[in-house]
Amino acid sequence: MKNLKEGDSVVMHSCIEATNPKYKGKLIKCTTDSFMERKGYNPEEVVFLEGVSGYFATRFLEKVEL
């Protein structure tokens, strides 16, 4: 688990969204702490991000220390 916190800055990687010029190489702030999404058989750690619709899997995010 990455345990991202509200206010952390992250960049996207290894996903289709990371190739979008809107997000590619851009710092994005977490608007919530990360949490476990438990809808299906494979729970996944997710977080809400500033300017991104819905929540996002933390496995595609890298925390950036400023």
C-alpha positions in Angstrom: 0.0 0.0 0.0 1.2 3.5 -0.8 -0.9 5.2 1.8 -1.1 8.5 0.0 -2.4 11.5 2.0 -4.6 14.5 1.1 -2.2 17.1 -0.3 0.4 14.7 -1.5 1.7 15.4 -5.0 1.8 12.5 -7.5 2.5 11.8 -11.2 0.8 9.1 -13.3 2.8 6.2 -14.8 2.2 2.9 -16.6 -1.4 3.6 -17.6 -3.2 5.1 -20.6 -4.0 8.3 -18.8 -0.3 8.9 -18.3 0.1 9.4 -22.1 -2.6 12.1 -22.2 -1.0 15.6 -22.5 -3.3 16.8 -19.8 -1.6 14.5 -17.3 1.8 13.5 -18.8 4.6 14.5 -16.5 2.3 16.8 -14.5 2.1 17.0 -10.7 -1.4 16.2 -9.4 -2.6 16.7 -5.8 -4.4 14.1 -3.9 -7.7 15.5 -2.6 -8.3 12.6 -0.2 -6.3 10.0 1.7 -6.0 6.8 -0.2 -8.5 4.0 0.7 -9.4 0.5 -0.2 -12.1 0.2 -2.9 -13.9 -3.1 -2.2 -16.5 -3.4 -5.0 -15.2 -6.6 -6.6 -13.2 -9.7 -5.7 -9.9 -7.8 -5.9 -9.9 -4.8 -3.5 -7.6 -2.0 -4.7 -6.1 1.1 -3.1 -7.5 4.2 -4.7 -7.4 8.0 -4.2 -9.3 11.0 -5.5 -7.1 13.4 -7.5 -7.5 17.1 -8.3 -8.9 17.6 -11.8 -9.5 13.9 -12.4 -13.0 12.4 -12.6 -13.6 9.6 -10.1 -11.0 7.8 -8.0 -7.7 6.5 -9.4 -5.7 3.4 -8.6 -2.6 4.2 -6.6 -0.5 1.5 -8.4 -0.4 3.9 -11.3 0.8 6.9 -9.2 4.3 7.9 -7.9 4.5 10.2 -5.0 6.8 13.2 -5.6 8.5 14.9 -2.7 8.8 18.6 -3.2 
